[in-house]
């Protein structure tokens, strides 16, 4: 049980560090969407960007976080897109 608590604290610290290293724009989007759990319309009002732009920035931030935490292999088995065909 103690190992699980240690591992969870360590992972939380790693996630916090990775988020803190994001650009201010990416950091705000992650904070609003995942920490404050705001809807996209609320985030659009706060940040003055189009929803499409914010969703793209969110995807960039999530990919960056995942890559830093788990390495580039995390996306190795993605489904091919139309651009890959």
C-alpha positions as CSV (number, residue, x, y, z in Angstrom):
1,X,0.0,0.0,0.0
2,X,2.8,2.4,0.9
3,X,4.4,1.8,-2.6
4,X,1.2,2.7,-4.3
5,X,0.9,5.9,-2.4
6,X,4.5,6.8,-3.1
7,X,4.0,6.0,-6.8
8,X,0.9,8.2,-7.0
9,X,2.7,11.1,-5.3
10,X,5.6,10.7,-7.7
11,X,3.4,10.6,-10.7
12,X,1.4,13.6,-9.5
13,X,4.7,15.5,-9.1
14,X,5.9,14.5,-12.6
15,X,2.6,15.6,-14.1
16,X,2.7,18.9,-12.3
17,X,6.2,19.6,-13.5
18,X,5.3,18.7,-17.1
19,X,2.3,21.0,-17.0
20,X,4.3,23.8,-15.5
21,X,6.8,23.6,-18.4
22,X,4.0,24.1,-21.0
23,X,3.6,27.5,-22.7
24,X,1.2,29.8,-20.8
25,X,-1.5,29.2,-23.5
26,X,-1.3,25.4,-23.3
27,X,-1.1,25.5,-19.5
28,X,-4.3,27.7,-19.3
29,X,-6.2,25.4,-21.6
30,X,-5.2,22.3,-19.6
31,X,-6.1,24.1,-16.3
32,X,-9.5,25.3,-17.5
33,X,-10.5,22.0,-19.2
34,X,-9.2,19.4,-16.9
35,X,-8.7,21.0,-13.5
36,X,-11.6,23.5,-13.4
37,X,-13.7,21.3,-15.8
38,X,-15.0,24.2,-17.8
39,X,-17.0,23.7,-21.0
40,X,-15.5,24.8,-24.3
41,X,-17.8,27.7,-24.5
42,X,-16.6,29.0,-21.2
43,X,-13.0,28.6,-22.2
44,X,-13.6,30.4,-25.5
45,X,-15.0,33.4,-23.5
46,X,-12.0,33.5,-21.2
47,X,-9.3,33.1,-23.8
48,X,-10.8,34.9,-26.9
49,X,-9.8,32.1,-29.3
50,X,-12.1,30.0,-31.5
51,X,-13.1,26.7,-30.1
52,X,-11.4,24.8,-33.0
53,X,-8.1,26.6,-32.2
54,X,-8.4,25.8,-28.5
55,X,-9.1,22.1,-29.2
56,X,-6.1,21.9,-31.4
57,X,-3.9,23.6,-28.7
58,X,-5.4,21.2,-26.1
59,X,-4.4,18.2,-28.3
60,X,-0.9,19.6,-28.7
61,X,-0.6,20.0,-24.9
62,X,-1.9,16.5,-24.2
63,X,0.5,15.0,-26.7
64,X,3.4,16.9,-25.2
65,X,2.5,15.8,-21.6
66,X,2.1,12.1,-22.7
67,X,5.4,12.2,-24.6
68,X,7.3,13.7,-21.7
69,X,5.8,11.3,-19.2
70,X,5.8,8.1,-21.2
71,X,8.2,8.7,-24.2
72,X,7.6,8.9,-27.9
73,X,6.5,5.2,-28.1
74,X,3.2,6.2,-26.5
75,X,1.9,7.1,-29.9
76,X,3.5,4.3,-31.8
77,X,0.3,2.3,-32.3
78,X,-2.0,5.1,-33.3
79,X,-4.7,4.5,-35.9
80,X,-3.5,5.7,-39.4
81,X,-5.1,8.9,-40.6
82,X,-6.2,9.8,-44.1
83,X,-2.8,11.5,-44.5
84,X,-1.0,8.3,-43.8
85,X,-2.9,6.3,-46.4
